[in-house]
């Protein structure tokens, strides 16, 4: 923890000291854990000051992640005068479950068909001199629901009602030949 805390000290302008301390304990626990990462597992690996309730409070809190990542990358990873590029990339991750938020069917070139996946979009800074990439923002892309098609009339009602366009295209000579009563 002694090595992680100084790295996160630069974030004190964006988040409180308590949140920085909680983030350092959670980050250290994540680095030490193997297998599945859960809140219960994090609370077991954090030790003192990282109870299950503390982990819940941390993840329930809304944090300015874009600002946090930008401050961390700018102060700890980039060197002044370095040329950087801002790049974006969209990717998909296959998911088997039905309860994952945002699961939809996307085309996979590997499988050659649409498969259930989660779509992500990432913005990153690329250092040209170091040839390294530093992620700045990663967000899940949710597909907007399609609009339902307009309601259609039953077939019997569609045949009984003449289309307005059809009446406009009948020549006047044909209406006169049929008679005014039958042409309507």
Secondary structure, DSSP 8 states (H G I E B T S, - for coil): -HHHHHHHGGGGGTS-HHHHHHHHHHHHHHHH--S---HHHHHHHH-TT--HHHHHHHHHS---HHHHHHHHIIIII--TT--EEEEEEEEEEE---SSSTT-EEEEETTTTEEEEEEEEEEEEEEETTTTEEEEEEEEEE-------------HHHHHHS--HHHHHHS-HHHHHHH-TTT--
